[in-house]
């Protein structure tokens, strides 16, 4: 009886965390398509400042993934840290409409980035703990599929809201969309708090001493490769600004992002299943080849339709 209850809790976690990812992705990608334009046209920020803000967010996300992963291992808890991470992101987004300059934009985006980085590692660990080894690729693929379906619908909702709020000043229109996206983010908090069940885990130690002994052998090699890849990986905000420079209309950016996320979503489960069959490393290699081709294409793109095609391919990489 107890085993059946544990199995039901595990299956429930996979489903609920999938919907948590859905609403998290929905909220995030209601903001992403219009954020670079908001930075440059409403706040009057330079492209250098945009790069500083979004680059710092990426850095904070990476650092917090390490820190939150270590802490969740040490205390043997996942759910509470995931909850805190999503809460930080929700707060950062719901306050974004109050932004009046670079400093506040920087601060709120960092809060969002801290939340994103905090929830990622323990959430993935919770999914792994709730999955059977033979179906782990499917479990992560299911989670990414719902995440990206949210990211597919987010830009479409934003495009609809841009039309609905067409009579408002641009500044007010953007801020209203940010507010709605922030409120959507709080749905993730409700789902985690009420429906996600903590999985039993062992506390590694009562001490929070950082153990660097894991950085050896194949893991060290993988870490270095990931470091090199991340060094060459730019913020997606620059891809949006690149699309604008090629002549893509502001009103079609959310639709392009939606198409990109649909490509990502539709290929998530098949890619997860493929990794169950041919190995994780082989699928990662394939993804990085697609990434390299895509970024070369963005460098050489000259016409708006090039951007449409490249975003479709970029979704396949992710």
Beta strands, then each sheet from edge to edge (+ up, - down):
end
